[in-house]
Amino acid sequence: MISFGDNKISKNRTINRRMFILGAAKIIFLTGIVGRLFSLQISESSKYKYLSDKNRLREWKIPPQRGIIEDYFGNVIAANDQVFQLHIIPEQVENFNYLMLRLKNTINFNDKQIKAIYKKKSKQKPWETLIASDNLTWSQFSKLNLFLHELSGVKPVLSIARNYPYAKDLVHVLGYVGEASPSDINNYEFIKENHVPGLRVGKTGLEKALEKDLIGKYGIKRFEVNAYGKRINELDFSSGQQGKNFRTTIDLEIQIYAQKILKDKSGSICLMDIYTGDIIALASSPTFNPNSFIHGIKSEEWKEIKANPLKPLINKSIAGLYSPGSTIKPLVALSALEFDVIKPSMTVQCKGHDEPTELYGQKYHCWKEKGHGFMKLRNAIKQSCDTYFYEVARLLGVDRLSITAKKYGLGNELLKGFYFEEKKGIVPNTKWKKNTLGRGWVLGETLITGIGQGYISSTPLQLCLMTAHLANGGFRIKPRIVDDGSISFEDIKAKIENQLYETALIPNLNALEDTEPKFLEPMFRNHENIKFVCDAMYGSTNELYGTSYSSRIEDEKYQFAGKTGTSQVKRITEAEREADLKISEIPYEERDHALYVAFGPYKNPRYSVSILIEHGGTGSSTAAPIAKKIFKKVINRHQEREDIRKKRGQII
Amino acid sequence: MLGQRLNVDAGSFFEKIRSIDYLLIIIILILGIISSFAMYSTDGGEFLYHTKSHILRFGIFFVLFLVLSFVQTKVWHRIGYIFYFVILFMLFWVLYFGVTASGSQRWISLYVFNLQPSELMKIAIIISFAKFYHRTKSMEVNRIKNVVQPLVTLTIPIFLVIAQPDLGTAILIAGTGISVMWLSGLNLKYFVYSFLILMVTAPFAISLLKPYQKLRVLTFFNPDRDPLGAGYQIIQSKIAVGSGGVTGKGFLKGTQGYLEFLPEKHTDFIFTLFSEEFGFVGSIFLLILYVILIYRIILIGFKNRNYFGKLYCFGFASAIFIYVMVNMSMVLGILPIVGSPLPIMSYGGSSMLATMMGLSIVMGCKIYAKELIA
């Protein structure tokens, strides 16, 4: 009994003592937990709050709205139109195969479209929006809305997409948009930043070059999502910002007219204001429909465009390179006069094919078989005598010619920053040949350069600018396609007249230096030389025996002065020269390109034009008549153009 | 003297009612209410399955608790070993005929609900140990025979539970058993030696773990190792608790829970959800409730006059403490993720049954504090 009691007492003592020790240990553990709670919920709380928000919030970008592009008169030429889209959220679709069947039956999706949807679906997460179609017709859209209650996970959406109302007529000016490719996204930071699935970005032309300003700023929808990424609540919305709008210098009516003239032909028409450099028309043919690219072009259509031998994808006005042919002769003459190599009175006898110019055993023929006879400079330009210009070129030399040619606009990109596809062309000189071809310059090459053949190549727009420079009295202007309101016609006109007054007294030796002229800088040594060349061009169009005499307009209001050109695409063999085939007898690809440059009205000129018809035959027969139409059109519209210009001037 | 004791023994009904520990009951009720609200929150603020079922269970088991409170301590003492063997048999049964869910075989289907015997083993081990040490004389506690016997008693169910596999419950059973052995006055050297042996054999033990268990241990040491896989639970749980801040996001406003970032939010991670919604203040309040609960149990133990009751109360208090600590440490990223529920708060019938049963024995100890057991 006693032992039992002792045992009990000692046992109770032990258990109480041990309970105390255990209790102490518990307090230590408890402190640990409290400390941990404190560190998580108080010390590091802000970090975990951030992580929690990161967990629960997801942002969806709303596609940015592109800026609108207008013509000179404010007509919209690149618009944003409402489109009907079909969005599918695959996660919310009960039976995807059944849905596809329904789409096939109710809104007539074809097998190809269905296949494309499956392909898209396999590439993205099930909760991401799948754009099954972005150009539903109204009837498809309304039918879809009718059956909507039966189709879960399907959303008909009203959205905005690019539309080109004057599709084919302006594609070479505007370019087109298409779905952003991985390389678009990687190469351009502003595309990456604004990218949303299905975003359309510029692929060519102004749309591509002005992308940074056109694209706008994406909007944001902020959602609360669960752990599986499903949207639970919309929390925030910001609508984004539309891209910058642009007004171009294009006159829609003339542009459409020019495209119409070029229909079924391959070629280009450029029309420019000789003072402001405004490009009024920039036509290129053949063309294609840019609207086909917006929602993904059909492969047959794309193949057809690609396979067309007339190359509709190329903007011939700025990306087509051609030998300028005889259109360069006024410039060669000007260069020779400026460098004081010849006098206008220099006489050369052209004996035709009987006795062509000979150099180191090589014969250089004039185009006219019977020869022009005794020629002075004015007549040589007027009648486009090759023999005369062989002699001028020989005396001038290619290096001096290249100085003048570059000053007047050849061999340079004219619309840098507006068209990535623009070509520079070539203005050859001895140094150029040594550097690029590694061989020395040959005198024979100088002779053919003098008639615009050989290495020399230019875009039609460059020829148009060259003509504008001659027409405005030899002052440097800058062609422009976007009218940003920074240039005023009156200012330019006044500056030019001021400088004309000054340069009449002091010869401007700068003109003979190989330097890049500044804006509105005079590019002549003696203004009389410019006047002489323009007068010769007048003769070429408006006097008997002039090469474009048949295309003249006698009414002074429309009267223009020009120079024809016929550029050979291959060397003419002796046998061919003797055969003297008619155009229709020569294979299309071997026919000459027809060119024409002109400015008008002759008294008080304002516009310059360049026309190129690929494989069109001679400049006088094919190209010059087109100039006649263009001048009629633009001068008829002159008053209207001036009115709007003055109205804008007053606003500023 | 004896008669007087017997009188007390068979004390009147009113005396029994008077000797009930009302504070304990209030704490249990508060925990029950809090857990019901937490469950309502896991259901996304709707009165759905988990909430209904939890409230129903709490109600039934609370009544059971009250009824069983009036069972004399000596009855528990008498059936101590039988209880243990019945549960042990159930564990064997589970091994072969148990119901499988999420990869482990833990339940016996009883049609009305599935019973998880490993939860009941947590209580059975305390009762059987309390009985064993009640009968063992003070000086005999450290005899080899008396050390080996409880160890075997403890090891068999542990291995059975690990085999299910359910490491969490096994650890809780082991922890409970070891605390009771400590309380019984087992020589300190045994604990030191076992600790050393454990340290040496730990690498081998880890190599015996199931791959997913190994992964949990590895993930514990570096949760960012695989943030969307095994580390996901720890990371999301820490984010939930941390983002709760001082006062929490508010009831039903815990985004981590509501938006389903939290795994197992109604069972093992219920504290995380609660902590996200009620913050540091709420967590400390909950912690204080548990501290009071444990303190009351210990107090009842102190006042108990028989060794069985004393050891049981101390053992059960330690067990509750271990459950709470292991669960909280786990969700706060202090311990690896092992399945261990938070007593009363977590959803789960067997766990609630075991806890309430354990509490009723404690209450019995209070009511029959002066009872003597031979």
Chai-1 contact restraints between the chains, C-beta under 6 A:
chainA,res_idxA,chainB,res_idxB,connection_type,confidence,min_distance_angstrom,max_distance_angstrom,comment,restraint_id
A,N7,B,K137,contact,1.0,0.0,6.0,A-B,restraint_1
A,N7,B,S138,contact,1.0,0.0,6.0,A-B,restraint_2
A,S10,B,S138,contact,1.0,0.0,6.0,A-B,restraint_3
A,K11,B,S138,contact,1.0,0.0,6.0,A-B,restraint_4
A,K11,B,Y307,contact,1.0,0.0,6.0,A-B,restraint_5
A,T14,B,G185,contact,1.0,0.0,6.0,A-B,restraint_6
A,I15,B,L183,contact,1.0,0.0,6.0,A-B,restraint_7
A,I15,B,K310,contact,1.0,0.0,6.0,A-B,restraint_8
A,R18,B,W182,contact,1.0,0.0,6.0,A-B,restraint_9
A,R18,B,L183,contact,1.0,0.0,6.0,A-B,restraint_10
A,M19,B,F314,contact,1.0,0.0,6.0,A-B,restraint_11
A,K26,B,F321,contact,1.0,0.0,6.0,A-B,restraint_12
A,F29,B,M325,contact,1.0,0.0,6.0,A-B,restraint_13
A,I33,B,M328,contact,1.0,0.0,6.0,A-B,restraint_14
A,R36,B,L332,contact,1.0,0.0,6.0,A-B,restraint_15
A,R36,B,I334,contact,1.0,0.0,6.0,A-B,restraint_16
A,L37,B,F280,contact,1.0,0.0,6.0,A-B,restraint_17
A,L37,B,S283,contact,1.0,0.0,6.0,A-B,restraint_18
A,L40,B,V241,contact,1.0,0.0,6.0,A-B,restraint_19
A,L40,B,G242,contact,1.0,0.0,6.0,A-B,restraint_20
A,Q41,B,G244,contact,1.0,0.0,6.0,A-B,restraint_21
A,Q41,B,G245,contact,1.0,0.0,6.0,A-B,restraint_22
A,Q41,B,G279,contact,1.0,0.0,6.0,A-B,restraint_23
A,Q41,B,F280,contact,1.0,0.0,6.0,A-B,restraint_24
A,I42,B,F280,contact,1.0,0.0,6.0,A-B,restraint_25
A,E44,B,G242,contact,1.0,0.0,6.0,A-B,restraint_26
A,S45,B,G242,contact,1.0,0.0,6.0,A-B,restraint_27
A,S45,B,G245,contact,1.0,0.0,6.0,A-B,restraint_28
A,Y48,B,I239,contact,1.0,0.0,6.0,A-B,restraint_29
A,Y48,B,G242,contact,1.0,0.0,6.0,A-B,restraint_30
A,Y48,B,S243,contact,1.0,0.0,6.0,A-B,restraint_31
A,K49,B,S243,contact,1.0,0.0,6.0,A-B,restraint_32
A,L51,B,I239,contact,1.0,0.0,6.0,A-B,restraint_33
A,S52,B,I239,contact,1.0,0.0,6.0,A-B,restraint_34
A,S52,B,S243,contact,1.0,0.0,6.0,A-B,restraint_35
A,S52,B,Q256,contact,1.0,0.0,6.0,A-B,restraint_36
A,N55,B,F261,contact,1.0,0.0,6.0,A-B,restraint_37
A,R56,B,T255,contact,1.0,0.0,6.0,A-B,restraint_38
A,R56,B,L259,contact,1.0,0.0,6.0,A-B,restraint_39
A,N226,B,L259,contact,1.0,0.0,6.0,A-B,restraint_40
A,N226,B,E260,contact,1.0,0.0,6.0,A-B,restraint_41
A,A227,B,L259,contact,1.0,0.0,6.0,A-B,restraint_42
A,A227,B,E260,contact,1.0,0.0,6.0,A-B,restraint_43
A,A227,B,F261,contact,1.0,0.0,6.0,A-B,restraint_44
